[in-house]
Structures are given as structure tokens and as C-alpha cells.
Amino acid sequence: MSHNHTHSHGHGHEQQHAGLAHTHDHHHGPAGDWDPSTVQWYIERYGDWPSPRLLAGALDIEPGQTVVDVGCGTGSLLSLLRKQHAGVRLVGVDGSGEMIRAAREQTADASLEFHAADAAALPLEDACADQVVLLNALHHFPQPAAAMAEAMRILKPGGTVWVGTDEDVYDMAGWSNGRVRDELSGVGFRRVRQTSRHDGDVVLNVLSGVRRA
Ligand SMILES: C[S@@+](CC[C@H](N)C(=O)[O-])C[C@H]1O[C@@H](n2cnc3c(N)ncnc32)[C@H](O)[C@@H]1O
């Protein structure tokens, strides 16, 4: 697999994050459309994208916690979190079985737990998670409000949801920090906060909200 870096510093619009906003030919929306060739394309194009590092840097994870990555794709964020936090339960969920297969293969780490399931029906117990993270994922979901309600359900009281989205994805997918904020507030998350982090030309917007204790 090649990790070319040409995309990560924005040498032109055509090299930016088009695939994440449904413009890649093979990807027409629902998670089930991630066929093997699309998944391979995704790995090659975004395998070294800086956003997982940027989001990992925003999280505040303590030993013994459970972190759930919804729309985890190939598991880059979870792999990174495993390197930083040995004693944490890390769970990835993705609506595409093909992505979950690729995630298991790419991460090659039996300590990571993966499930193929829809964000609107997570196969996880109520109040099991300390942190729920979504990276460049919410705008893909057909039912973002239902996904936010599920994040709330699986979070422990006082737990935090984090929604990280690349700035150029907002432009292409017609989303905004305001819309993410509304989705979070809409299901009752408290203390909704917004920050942004960048690496070169890549700007990651991070919104967080807390489940009432
Ligand atoms: C752009 S990728 C982001 C993957 C990963 N978070 C990352 O940053 O590399 C969006 C992911 O959302 C998943 N997805 C799309 N619709 C979904 C749904 N309804 N439920 C769960 N996952 C879904 C896709 O399969 C895909 O892996």
C-alpha cells in the first residue's frame, strides 16, 4: 500500500478531500456502497491523512475508559489511540462490513473491538462509553439525529461526544459547525464547545458535547 503525501498539503483542489464528500465515483452514499475497490482507494488516498492525529490530540482520555469510534472506517484513529493509551477499551463501529474487514486487516490488533453496524443502531449497551468519537463521519449518515441519540444512549452520564470534521468536507457536503452544534444540542448534549486544529492546509473542526451527569 502506498502512503503518498501529496494530498495532505493541498496542492490543488483536485487533491483535496473530495472522496469524503461523496464525489468519488464509487461512493454513492449508504455505507453498503463501500465495495472492496473503494475501500482500497480510500486506504491509499487517506491512509496518512492528518485528521486522526488532530482529533486524538483534542481528546482527554483517562486510563480504564471506553472509547467508541462511530463510522471508524479503516480504524486509523483507533490504532493511533492504542499507541497512546494502553489500558483503554477501544471500539470501532462502521456501517460497512467491507470497511470493518479492512479495519481489522489494517490495524492487525486483537485488542481493538470492531462491529459492522449502523450508527443509528449501535450494538452496544446503554451507558458503556466514556467518549464517543465521530471523525469525518456524521455528514455521511442518512440519520444524523438518530446517530447522535445513539451516542447519547451509549455514553455514561458525564461522558463526552466528539465530532471532528475537515473544513473542506463542510464545503463539499453542505455542513457547518452550526449544523453539528444543532445536532448535538438537538439530542440534549450539554456544554457544546467548538475548537479547530490544523496541520498544514488541513483544518479539523472539533465540536464536543457532554451527557448530563
Ligand atoms: C469518510 S469515512 C471516515 C472514516 C474514518 N472515521 C476516518 O476518519 O478515516 C465515513 C465512514 O462512515 C461510514 N458510514 C457511512 N454511513 C454509515 C452509517 N449509517 N452507520 C455507520 N457508519 C457509516 C462509512 O462506511 C465510512 O467508513
PDBQT file of the ligand as one rigid body, heavy atoms in Angstrom, charges set to zero:
ROOT
HETATM    1  C1  LIG A 301     -15.291   9.346   5.282  1.00  0.00    +0.000 C 
HETATM    2  S1  LIG A 301     -15.334   7.833   6.119  1.00  0.00    +0.000 S 
HETATM    3  C2  LIG A 301     -14.493   8.248   7.633  1.00  0.00    +0.000 C 
HETATM    4  C3  LIG A 301     -13.846   7.061   8.265  1.00  0.00    +0.000 C 
HETATM    5  C4  LIG A 301     -12.957   7.337   9.479  1.00  0.00    +0.000 C 
HETATM    6  N1  LIG A 301     -13.701   7.904  10.575  1.00  0.00    +0.000 N 
HETATM    7  C5  LIG A 301     -11.799   8.209   9.114  1.00  0.00    +0.000 C 
HETATM    8  O1  LIG A 301     -11.770   9.364   9.511  1.00  0.00    +0.000 OA
HETATM    9  O2  LIG A 301     -10.924   7.748   8.386  1.00  0.00    +0.000 OA
HETATM   10  C6  LIG A 301     -17.021   7.704   6.604  1.00  0.00    +0.000 C 
HETATM   11  C7  LIG A 301     -17.384   6.351   7.195  1.00  0.00    +0.000 C 
HETATM   12  O3  LIG A 301     -18.744   6.367   7.620  1.00  0.00    +0.000 OA
HETATM   13  C8  LIG A 301     -19.263   5.080   7.400  1.00  0.00    +0.000 C 
HETATM   14  N2  LIG A 301     -20.717   5.156   7.373  1.00  0.00    +0.000 N 
HETATM   15  C9  LIG A 301     -21.495   5.715   6.414  1.00  0.00    +0.000 A 
HETATM   16  N3  LIG A 301     -22.802   5.605   6.770  1.00  0.00    +0.000 NA
HETATM   17  C10 LIG A 301     -22.827   4.964   7.965  1.00  0.00    +0.000 A 
HETATM   18  C11 LIG A 301     -23.860   4.586   8.863  1.00  0.00    +0.000 A 
HETATM   19  N4  LIG A 301     -25.147   4.837   8.588  1.00  0.00    +0.000 N 
HETATM   20  N5  LIG A 301     -23.531   3.973  10.017  1.00  0.00    +0.000 NA
HETATM   21  C12 LIG A 301     -22.235   3.740  10.324  1.00  0.00    +0.000 A 
HETATM   22  N6  LIG A 301     -21.206   4.068   9.521  1.00  0.00    +0.000 NA
HETATM   23  C13 LIG A 301     -21.497   4.679   8.350  1.00  0.00    +0.000 A 
HETATM   24  C14 LIG A 301     -18.658   4.666   6.076  1.00  0.00    +0.000 C 
HETATM   25  O4  LIG A 301     -18.717   3.277   5.876  1.00  0.00    +0.000 OA
HETATM   26  C15 LIG A 301     -17.243   5.198   6.212  1.00  0.00    +0.000 C 
HETATM   27  O5  LIG A 301     -16.369   4.237   6.738  1.00  0.00    +0.000 OA
ENDROOT
TORSDOF 0
